[in-house]
Amino acid sequence: MRATFLSLILLILASCSHMKSGQHVYWSPGQSLDKIARDNGVTTEEIKELNPKLAQGHWIFVPNKIGILPFLKGTMAVEDYSGLGNGEFAWPVPSLRKVSSGFGHRWGRKHEGIDIPAAIGMTVVAVKDGRVKCADDRISGYGNMLVIEHADKVFSVYAHLSKFLVKEGETVRRGQMIAKSGNTGRSTGPHLHFEIRIRDKARDPARYLGLVK
């Protein structure tokens, strides 16, 4: 059984060796690009080739030379959704249609939303008409967090924010500016953690944002 599994993995690696794989890394101000390259076993030239607009204080894509293996381990490269149409809900960061980590199991536990690699201070909007249920930092790990209640007990959650632009009890409209993205709470770098919940159950946001059928 084990030999069959290893053969399958080797087949996947061989068939996908042409694919670019890797991970999205936050380039902290003052951090050396050389160090990022060394830590990930690549050269600075390889990083520059895949990142035409390199800048400290932003997320950059760092390639990995061993094909699809990082993906099998749960490392997810940034996916670009700029060509997709709108779903029932608006996209929460209008200027950045990218996802750095999807819904599902990640690093051995469930990831109950999607991560959008937004720099600090980017505009976050309400995905649908509703009322602000929560605007605080009381939930451990989420940092500054907004929860908006929509019809039929549907809730949208926006975490790691740097600034609130609305307050609890306020009515908001789809597409209205509600917050600025940030790096508060338990976060590996600036991004928006976004969730859709029906009552208390987390659902895949992709099904509401029009990312999958």
C-alpha positions in Angstrom: 0.0 0.0 0.0 2.8 2.4 1.0 4.7 1.6 -2.2 1.6 2.3 -4.3 1.1 5.7 -2.5 4.8 6.6 -3.1 4.5 5.7 -6.7 1.5 7.9 -7.1 3.3 10.8 -5.5 6.3 10.4 -7.8 4.0 10.2 -10.8 2.3 13.5 -9.7 5.7 15.2 -9.2 6.9 14.0 -12.6 3.8 15.2 -14.5 3.7 18.5 -12.7 7.4 19.3 -12.6 6.9 22.1 -15.1 4.5 23.9 -12.8 5.5 26.9 -10.7 5.0 26.1 -7.1 6.0 27.9 -3.9 4.4 30.2 -1.4 3.5 33.8 -0.7 5.9 35.4 1.8 5.6 38.8 3.4 8.8 40.9 2.8 9.2 42.8 6.1 10.7 46.3 6.0 14.4 46.0 6.8 14.6 42.3 5.9 17.1 41.2 3.3 15.8 39.7 0.0 19.0 37.5 0.0 17.9 36.0 3.4 14.4 35.2 2.0 16.1 33.5 -1.0 18.5 31.5 1.2 15.7 30.4 3.6 13.8 29.1 0.7 16.6 27.5 -1.3 16.4 29.8 -4.3 18.3 32.7 -5.7 17.3 36.4 -5.7 17.2 36.3 -9.5 14.5 33.6 -9.4 12.4 35.7 -7.0 12.8 38.8 -9.1 11.8 36.9 -12.3 8.4 36.1 -10.8 7.9 39.4 -9.0 8.3 42.3 -11.5 7.3 44.9 -8.9 9.3 43.9 -5.8 8.9 46.1 -2.8 9.5 45.7 1.0 6.3 45.8 3.0 4.4 43.6 0.4 3.8 40.0 -0.2 6.0 38.3 -2.8 5.9 34.9 -4.5 8.8 32.7 -3.6 9.2 29.7 -6.0 10.1 26.2 -4.9 12.3 23.9 -7.1 10.6 20.6 -6.2 7.4 20.9 -8.2 4.1 20.2 -6.6 5.4 18.9 -3.3 4.8 22.1 -1.3 1.2 22.1 -2.5 0.8 18.5 -1.2 2.1 19.6 2.1 -0.5 22.3 2.4 1.5 25.3 1.1 -0.7 27.3 -1.2 0.6 29.7 -3.8 -1.4 32.9 -4.5 -4.2 32.4 -6.9 -5.4 35.3 -9.1 -9.2 35.7 -9.4 -9.1 39.0 -11.4 -10.8 37.4 -14.5 -13.8 36.0 -12.6 -17.2 37.7 -12.5 -19.1 38.8 -9.4 -21.1 36.3 -7.4 -24.0 36.9 -5.1 -21.7 38.7 -2.7 -19.2 41.5 -3.6 -15.5 40.9 -3.4 -14.3 42.3 0.0 -11.1 43.9 -1.3 -12.0 45.6 -4.6 -8.5 46.4 -5.6 -7.0 43.0 -5.0 -8.5 39.8 -6.4 -6.1 37.3 -5.0 -6.3 34.5 -2.4 -3.2 33.4 -0.5 -4.9 30.6 1.4 -8.2 28.9 0.7 -10.9 27.4 2.7 -10.3 23.9 4.2 -7.6 22.1 6.1 -4.3 24.0 6.4 -1.3 23.1 8.5 -3.1 20.2 10.3 -6.3 22.1 11.2 -9.4 23.7 9.6 -9.0 27.1 7.9 -12.6 28.5 8.1 -12.2 31.3 5.5 -10.0 32.6 2.8 -7.0 34.9 3.2 -6.6 37.9 0.8 -3.0 39.3 0.9 -3.9 42.9 1.3 -1.3 45.4 2.5 -2.1 47.5 5.6 -4.6 50.3 4.8 -6.3 48.8 1.8 -10.1 49.4 1.5 -12.4 46.6 2.7 -16.1 46.7 1.7 -19.3 45.0 2.8 -20.0 42.1 0.6 -23.8 42.5 0.9 -26.4 44.6 2.6 -26.6 44.0 6.3 -26.1 45.3 9.9 -22.9 45.4 11.8 -23.2 42.8 14.5 -19.7 43.1 16.0 -16.7 45.6 15.7 -14.1 44.7 18.3 -11.0 42.6 19.0 -12.5 40.2 21.5 -12.0 37.0 19.5 -8.5 35.5 20.2 -6.3 35.5 17.1 -8.6 37.5 14.8 -7.4 41.0 15.9 -9.7 43.8 15.0 -12.7 42.1 13.5 -16.0 43.1 11.9 -19.1 40.8 11.7 -22.0 41.8 9.5 -25.3 40.1 9.7 -27.2 39.6 6.5 -30.6 38.1 5.7 -31.5 34.5 6.6 -28.8 34.3 9.4 -25.9 34.7 7.0 -22.8 36.4 8.5 -19.7 37.8 6.8 -16.5 38.1 8.9 -13.5 40.4 8.3 -10.4 39.9 10.5 -6.9 41.4 11.2 -8.2 44.9 10.4 -6.2 48.1 11.1 -9.2 50.5 11.3 -13.0 50.3 11.6 -15.0 52.7 9.4 -18.4 51.6 10.8 -19.7 50.7 14.3 -21.9 48.1 15.9 -25.6 48.5 15.0 -24.9 50.5 11.8 -26.7 49.4 8.6 -24.4 49.0 5.6 -24.9 48.5 1.9 -23.1 46.1 -0.5 -19.9 47.7 -1.6 -19.7 50.3 1.2 -16.3 51.0 2.7 -16.4 49.4 6.2 -12.7 49.0 7.3 -9.0 49.1 6.4 -7.0 45.9 6.1 -4.2 45.3 8.6 -2.0 42.9 10.6 -3.7 42.7 14.0 -4.2 39.6 16.0 -2.4 36.3 15.2 -1.2 37.0 11.7 1.9 36.1 9.7 1.7 39.4 7.8 -0.8 41.9 6.5 -3.9 40.3 5.0 -7.7 40.1 5.3 -9.1 36.9 6.7 -12.6 36.6 5.4 -15.4 34.2 6.3 -19.0 33.4 5.4 -21.1 31.7 8.1 -24.6 30.5 8.1 -25.7 30.6 11.7 -22.6 29.3 13.4 -21.3 27.1 10.6 -18.4 28.3 8.4 -19.0 27.9 4.6 -16.6 28.1 1.7 -16.7 31.8 0.7 -15.8 30.8 -2.9 -19.4 29.6 -3.3 -20.7 33.1 -2.4 -18.1 35.2 -4.1 -18.4 33.4 -7.5 -15.0 31.8 -7.5 -16.3 28.2 -8.1 -19.5 26.8 -9.4 
